[in-house]
Amino acid sequence: MKNKRSALQELQTASLGHDSLKEAVSGWLLSGEIAGWSPKTLDDRRIWMGRVREFLEARELVFDVNGLRAYFAAYQRGADGRSMRPPRPASVKHVHSLLSAFGSWCVEEGLLDSNPMKRIPAPTLRDDGIEPYADEELNALLRAAKDGQKNAERNTAIVHFLADTAVRASEMCALTLDDVSVGAGTAQVRCGKGGKSRQVAFGKATAMALYRYLRAEPHDGSDPLFLSERGGPMTVGSLFQLCKRLGRAAGVRGVHPHRFRHDAAVRLLRNGAHAFGVMNLLGHTRVQTTQVYVKLAEADVREMHRTASPMDNLRKKGR
């Protein structure tokens, strides 16, 4: 009888059923709220845990290794019941990290004996997902912004700001005029990932673009830095749409705010910026995340040297 009870207890703590999972998720989110998670982080984790619960319940699975394997297999195919298409590796990595954190919390709370996510391999993020703009593409986007009949000063300032500061779309949309010092060439990001704030810098060209924009469209200190066509705050959605329009006008494919972030990181490193400085500018908490950009910049340098080696070209000229 004792062995049967032990086996039952082991089965119960090796997985979470539907009701237990629902209660555990509520407890995890409550503990996160007490710990000071940002509203954005809370919403993101609430949404994803809801999706996982919905998937498991619909298939009569529980939160254990097999249930999670089934979920990730379906999610990576875009067949989880919510996704319209297969997700990017970075999205899969995000969900994997989120569920791993939840599993660890369940172990700490005694709800699970072990974290089942430890047996689910994390996806490998490949460098080829990062595609900086070519110089010609970035110049074409600036021309498209300047040539626009409407909001030319604003659009030019936005392209400069995204390309120079490497801020995320949500971070830029949350900026107010008070957060920016055009003279000092700095901006205070107050709504960074995880609720963290940091200071970013920008150069003279961006400062001049901002000056011209603010001169054309005067702001009060508490106003959003970038206004929409209707005069309200620019949203992440409207910023994505603007990038698409500029891309079409410039003849550049794949234009979106986060690509400007990739581009800025790689250009900074190409131009001699220190990896730890770039890590702070990007708001990364782990140097491994920034290393992706470092490797790409180093590859660019090697490729450049293959075609521009001083001694190889000297020999060619001497023939």
N, C-alpha and C positions, 0 to 999 in steps of 0.2 A: 504493500500500500504506500509505503514511504517512497519507493522508487517511482511509482505512478505519479504521486503528487509532485515529485521533483521534476519529472519529465513534463508534466502539465505546466508547472511554473516556468520551466525553461522555454516552452513553446510560447507562453504568454509574453515573456520578456524578449523574445527574439523577433517580435513583430508588433505592429500596431494595427488593430482592426479599425473599422470605419469610425465608430464612436470615440475610441481611444485616440485616433489620429486627430479628429476634430478638436478634442479637448487639449491635446498636446500642442497643436498649432496655436490655439488661443493663449495657452500659457507661454509659449515661446514669444509671441508677439507682445504680450503684456510685459514680459521680462525685458524685451528690447525697448519698449516704450520707457520703462523705468531706467534703463541704461542710457537713454538719451539718443536712440536712433532717430534720424531725421524723418519727417513725415513722408518724404519720397521713398526712403528705404523701407519704412513700414508698409507703405502701399505696394511697393514692388514685391515684397516678401509675402504679403497677404494674397496678392493676385496669383503668384506662382504656386503657393501652397494650395490655393483653391483649385487651380488647374490640375495639380497632381492628385488631389483628393477626388476630384470629379472623374479623372481617368481611371483610378483604381476602383472606385465604387461601380462605375459603369461596367467593368469587366470582372467584378467580384474578386478583386485582388486586395491584398493588404500591404501595408508599408513594411516590406522586408526586401531581401536581396532579389528574389524573383519578381516581385511587383515592380521594383525600381528598374530592373533590367528590361522588363516589358515596356515601362514608360519611356526610357531613353531610346530603346530601339524604335518605338513608334514616333517619338518626338524628332529624332534625327532624320526620319523619312518624311516628316511633315504630316504624319498620320495619327496625331494624338487627339484629334477631334477639335482642336482649336487653331492649329497652324494652317496657313494657306499654302505654304511651300516649305521645303527643307530649310532649317535655320542655318545661320552662319556658325562656324566653330566657336566664335567668341560668345555667341548667345548660349550655345550648349555648355560652354565652360562656366558661364554665369549661373545657369540653373544648377549645374553640378556643385559649384561652390556653395550656393544657397542651401541645397539639400544636405550637403555635408555638414554645414554649420548647424542645421536643425537636428541632424542625427547626433552630433556631438552633444548638443544641449540635452537631448533625450537621455543619453547615457549619463550625463552629469546629474540629471534629475531622477535617475533610477527607473526610467520608463522603458529603457532598453538595456540589455546586457552589453551589446556592442553596436557600433555604428555600421549599418549595412552599406553605407556609401563607400566605405573603405574597400569594398569588393567590386565597386563599379569604377572602371578606369576613367580618368579625366581625359577629355579630348586634347589632342595636341594642336596648339595654335601655330600655324605656319606663317613664316615671314611674307609669303607671297600674297597675303591678304592686305598688305600695306602697299599702296600705290601712290607715291607722291606725284604732284603735278610736274610736268616738264615746264621749263622756263617759258616756252612759247604758249603753253596752255594757261599759265597764271597771268601772263601779259594779256592774252586774249580775254580772260575773264574780267580783268581790270578795264579793258577797252569797252567790253559789253556793258559794264556798270556805268561807265562815264557817258557812253553814247545813248543811254536810255532816256526817253523823253520825260519820264516821271521818276522822281526820287533819285536822281543821278548822284547827288552829293551823299545821300544816305547809303545808297548801295555801294558806292566806292569806299566809304568809310567802313562798311561791314566787311567787304572783301579784305581790305587792309587789316582790319582788327582780327579777323579769324586767322588770316595767314601769318600774322606777326606774333600773336599771343598764345596760340594753341589752346584756347579755351574751348570747353564743350558748348554745344548749342544751348543747353539749359542754363549754363553759367552766364553766357553772353546776354540771353534774354532777361535774366534777373538783375542785370546791372542797372544802377541809376546814375544820374549825372554826378551825384555826390561821391560815388565810388571811383570816379575817374579823375586823375590829374593830368590834363593834357600837357602842361608845362613840364612836369616831372617825368612824363612818359610811363606812368604806372596806373594800374587799376586793381582795386581790392575785390576779389571774388569772394562773396559772402555765402553763396549757396553752392559750394562745391560738392563733389561726390561724398556721401557719408556725412553731409552737414559740415564738412571742414572748410575753413576759409584759408585763402592764401593771396599773396600779391603776385601779379604778373606785370611784365614790362613790355613796352613797345617802342619802336624807333621813331626817327624824325619824320619819315614819310607817312607813317600811320598817324602821328600827332598832327601833321598838316591836314590829312584827310578828315580827321575828327574836327579840327578847328573850322574847316570850310563847311562841314555838315552842320555844326552847332551854330555857326554864323548865319547859315541859310534857314535853319529851323531852331530858333531860341528855345531853351528848356529852363524849367525851374529845377532846383537842386534835387528834389525828390522824384522828378519825372524819370521814367525809364530812359536809358541812354538811347536805345533805338526804338522808334515809334513805328507802328504799322501805318498803312495807307489811310486808315480811319482815325488815326491820332491816338489810338490806345497802345498798350504794351505789345511789342512784337512777341508772338508765341513761337515755340519750337516748330510747330507745324507750318506757320507762315514763313519761317526762315528756310525750312526745307524746300518749300515751293519757290521761294526767291532763288535759291541755289539752282534748282532745276531750270528756271527761266533763263538765268544767266548762262547756264551750261548750253542750252539750246541756241541762245543768241551768239555764243562764242564758238560753237561747234566743238565743245569739249564734252566727252561722255563721262558719266559717273561722278557728277559734281554733287557733293553733299557736305554739310558742315564738318562732319568728322574727318573727311578726307583732308580738309584744311589743317586739322589738328595733326594728322599724320605727316603732312607736308612740312609744317612748321618744325616738328621735332627732328625730322631728317635734315632739313636745311640748317638748323642750328648746329647739329653735330657735324655736318659737312664743313661748316664755317669755323669749326674749332671750339664750340661750346663744350663745357665739361659735362659728362654724363650725369653727375649728381645735381648739377644746376638745372639741366633739362628735366630731370626727375621731379624736382621741386616745382618747376614752372608748369609741368603737366599735372601736378597734383597726385602723382603716383606715391603709394606707400611702400612699394616693393621695387628694389632696383632691377629685379628680374623682368618686370614689365617694361621698363625703359630699355633693357638690353636688346629687345626686338629691333628698336630703331637704331641702336648702336651697330648691330650686325649689318643692317641694311646700308648704313652710311659707310661702313668699312668696305663693304662689297663695291659700293660706288667708287670709292677711292682706288680700289684695286683695278676696276674696269677702266677708270680714267688713266691710270698709269700704264696700262697695257697699250693704249693708243697714243699717250703723250709722254712716254718715257724720255727724259732728256738725252740719255746716251743712245737709246735705240734710234731716235730721230736724228741724232748727230751722225750716226753711221750711215743712215739713209741718204742724208744730204751730201755725205762725202763720196758717195759712189759715182 
